[in-house]
Amino acid sequence: MKLSDEQITVFATICAALNDEDDMLKREILTHAGNRWSLNVIYTLGVNGTLRHAELAKAMPGVTQRMLTRTLRSLEREGLISRYDHQRKQPHPRVDYSLTELGKGMLTNMLPLWHWVIDNAALIRDSRTRFDTKEGHSGI
C-alpha cells in the first residue's frame, strides 16, 4: 500500500508543524494512549463519570494502589483528568477524579484506532503466526 499524494501532504504538514518540544509532547501523550492503566482510567471515567480512588480501583481489576496513584497523577499533570479534594470542605477525606475536556477528546479520538484493531485482529493474529512459524520464533 502506498499513501496517496493527499495523505503524504497531510502527514508532511503535521510533521513540519511539530517543533522539537511539540514532538516530545506528542510522544509523551502517545505513551498514555498505549498504556494499559492510563487508557483504563480514561475509559472508566468517560463511561462512569466522576469516581473516587477506591471506585476506580474496583473498576480496574489487577491495578495496584501505587500504580493507580501514579497513573492518576500523570494524567492529571497532562490535563486529561481533574482531581477535586473535598478534604478542605468536609471533615472526612475524599478525592474525586473526573475526565476533562482534553481527556474526553483523547477518548473519542481513540475510537477509530480501537475499531481498526477489532476489525483487523484476525489478520494481525494470522500475520504473527506466519512470522513466528517462518522465523522459528514464539513471539518477539
TORKOLTI-131489 format. One record per residue (C-alpha): chain; z, y, x. Coordinates in nm, 2 decimals. Layout:
// TORKOLTI-131489
+-----+--------+--------+--------+
: mol :     c3 :     c2 :     c1 :
+-----+--------+--------+--------+
:   A :      Z :      Y :      X :
...
+-----+--------+--------+--------+
//
This chain:
// TORKOLTI-131489
+-----+--------+--------+--------+
: mol :     c3 :     c2 :     c1 :
+-----+--------+--------+--------+
:   A :   0.00 :   0.00 :   0.00 :
:   A :  -0.09 :   0.34 :   0.13 :
:   A :   0.06 :   0.66 :  -0.01 :
:   A :  -0.17 :   0.90 :  -0.19 :
:   A :  -0.25 :   1.23 :  -0.03 :
:   A :  -0.04 :   1.40 :  -0.30 :
:   A :   0.26 :   1.17 :  -0.22 :
:   A :   0.22 :   1.24 :   0.16 :
:   A :   0.21 :   1.62 :   0.09 :
:   A :   0.53 :   1.60 :  -0.12 :
:   A :   0.71 :   1.40 :   0.15 :
:   A :   0.59 :   1.63 :   0.42 :
:   A :   0.71 :   1.93 :   0.23 :
:   A :   1.05 :   1.78 :   0.18 :
:   A :   1.08 :   1.68 :   0.54 :
:   A :   0.97 :   2.02 :   0.66 :
:   A :   1.23 :   2.19 :   0.43 :
:   A :   1.52 :   1.99 :   0.58 :
:   A :   1.67 :   2.16 :   0.89 :
:   A :   1.89 :   1.96 :   1.12 :
:   A :   2.20 :   2.05 :   0.91 :
:   A :   2.03 :   1.95 :   0.59 :
:   A :   1.91 :   1.63 :   0.74 :
:   A :   2.26 :   1.53 :   0.84 :
:   A :   2.39 :   1.63 :   0.49 :
:   A :   2.11 :   1.41 :   0.34 :
:   A :   2.23 :   1.11 :   0.55 :
:   A :   2.59 :   1.17 :   0.46 :
:   A :   2.52 :   1.19 :   0.09 :
:   A :   2.29 :   0.88 :   0.10 :
:   A :   2.59 :   0.70 :   0.26 :
:   A :   2.76 :   0.74 :  -0.08 :
:   A :   2.45 :   0.61 :  -0.26 :
:   A :   2.47 :   0.29 :  -0.06 :
:   A :   2.84 :   0.25 :  -0.05 :
:   A :   2.98 :  -0.01 :  -0.29 :
:   A :   3.30 :   0.17 :  -0.37 :
:   A :   3.15 :   0.52 :  -0.39 :
:   A :   2.89 :   0.41 :  -0.64 :
:   A :   3.15 :   0.22 :  -0.84 :
:   A :   3.38 :   0.53 :  -0.87 :
:   A :   3.09 :   0.75 :  -0.97 :
:   A :   2.97 :   0.49 :  -1.22 :
:   A :   3.32 :   0.42 :  -1.36 :
:   A :   3.39 :   0.79 :  -1.41 :
:   A :   3.05 :   0.85 :  -1.55 :
:   A :   3.10 :   0.58 :  -1.81 :
:   A :   3.47 :   0.62 :  -1.89 :
:   A :   3.53 :   0.99 :  -1.83 :
:   A :   3.85 :   1.12 :  -1.67 :
:   A :   4.07 :   0.85 :  -1.53 :
:   A :   4.39 :   0.82 :  -1.32 :
:   A :   4.40 :   0.64 :  -0.99 :
:   A :   4.56 :   0.33 :  -1.14 :
:   A :   4.30 :   0.32 :  -1.41 :
:   A :   4.02 :   0.34 :  -1.16 :
:   A :   4.17 :   0.07 :  -0.95 :
:   A :   4.20 :  -0.16 :  -1.26 :
:   A :   3.83 :  -0.09 :  -1.34 :
:   A :   3.73 :  -0.18 :  -0.98 :
:   A :   3.84 :  -0.54 :  -0.90 :
:   A :   3.87 :  -0.60 :  -0.53 :
:   A :   3.92 :  -0.24 :  -0.41 :
:   A :   4.24 :  -0.18 :  -0.22 :
:   A :   4.46 :   0.12 :  -0.29 :
:   A :   4.38 :   0.25 :   0.06 :
:   A :   4.00 :   0.21 :   0.02 :
:   A :   4.01 :   0.37 :  -0.33 :
:   A :   4.21 :   0.67 :  -0.20 :
:   A :   3.97 :   0.71 :   0.10 :
:   A :   3.67 :   0.69 :  -0.13 :
:   A :   3.81 :   0.94 :  -0.38 :
:   A :   3.89 :   1.19 :  -0.10 :
:   A :   3.54 :   1.16 :   0.04 :
:   A :   3.37 :   1.20 :  -0.30 :
:   A :   3.60 :   1.50 :  -0.37 :
:   A :   3.50 :   1.66 :  -0.04 :
:   A :   3.13 :   1.62 :  -0.13 :
:   A :   3.19 :   1.78 :  -0.47 :
:   A :   3.09 :   1.46 :  -0.66 :
:   A :   3.42 :   1.42 :  -0.83 :
:   A :   3.71 :   1.65 :  -0.91 :
:   A :   4.08 :   1.59 :  -0.88 :
:   A :   4.34 :   1.75 :  -1.10 :
:   A :   4.70 :   1.73 :  -1.00 :
:   A :   4.93 :   1.76 :  -1.31 :
:   A :   5.24 :   1.75 :  -1.09 :
:   A :   5.26 :   2.12 :  -1.10 :
:   A :   5.25 :   2.12 :  -1.48 :
:   A :   5.47 :   1.82 :  -1.56 :
:   A :   5.78 :   1.65 :  -1.40 :
:   A :   5.60 :   1.31 :  -1.37 :
:   A :   5.34 :   1.27 :  -1.10 :
:   A :   4.99 :   1.24 :  -1.25 :
:   A :   4.65 :   1.29 :  -1.10 :
:   A :   4.32 :   1.27 :  -1.29 :
:   A :   3.97 :   1.22 :  -1.15 :
:   A :   3.65 :   1.32 :  -1.32 :
:   A :   3.28 :   1.33 :  -1.24 :
:   A :   3.15 :   1.68 :  -1.15 :
:   A :   2.80 :   1.80 :  -1.25 :
:   A :   2.69 :   1.71 :  -0.89 :
:   A :   2.83 :   1.36 :  -0.95 :
:   A :   2.65 :   1.33 :  -1.28 :
:   A :   2.33 :   1.44 :  -1.12 :
:   A :   2.37 :   1.17 :  -0.85 :
:   A :   2.45 :   0.90 :  -1.10 :
:   A :   2.15 :   1.00 :  -1.32 :
:   A :   1.92 :   1.00 :  -1.02 :
:   A :   2.03 :   0.66 :  -0.91 :
:   A :   1.90 :   0.51 :  -1.23 :
:   A :   1.53 :   0.48 :  -1.12 :
:   A :   1.64 :   0.31 :  -0.80 :
:   A :   1.86 :   0.06 :  -0.99 :
:   A :   1.57 :  -0.01 :  -1.23 :
:   A :   1.34 :  -0.07 :  -0.93 :
:   A :   1.60 :  -0.32 :  -0.78 :
:   A :   1.63 :  -0.50 :  -1.11 :
:   A :   1.25 :  -0.51 :  -1.16 :
:   A :   1.19 :  -0.64 :  -0.81 :
:   A :   1.49 :  -0.86 :  -0.75 :
:   A :   1.29 :  -1.18 :  -0.77 :
:   A :   1.02 :  -1.06 :  -0.53 :
:   A :   1.28 :  -0.94 :  -0.28 :
:   A :   1.46 :  -1.28 :  -0.30 :
:   A :   1.13 :  -1.47 :  -0.25 :
:   A :   1.05 :  -1.25 :   0.04 :
:   A :   1.38 :  -1.31 :   0.20 :
:   A :   1.34 :  -1.69 :   0.15 :
:   A :   0.99 :  -1.69 :   0.31 :
:   A :   1.11 :  -1.48 :   0.60 :
:   A :   1.42 :  -1.69 :   0.67 :
:   A :   1.22 :  -2.01 :   0.64 :
:   A :   0.94 :  -1.89 :   0.87 :
:   A :   1.17 :  -1.74 :   1.13 :
:   A :   1.43 :  -2.02 :   1.11 :
:   A :   1.70 :  -1.77 :   1.01 :
:   A :   1.96 :  -1.79 :   0.74 :
:   A :   1.97 :  -1.41 :   0.68 :
:   A :   1.97 :  -1.13 :   0.93 :
+-----+--------+--------+--------+
//
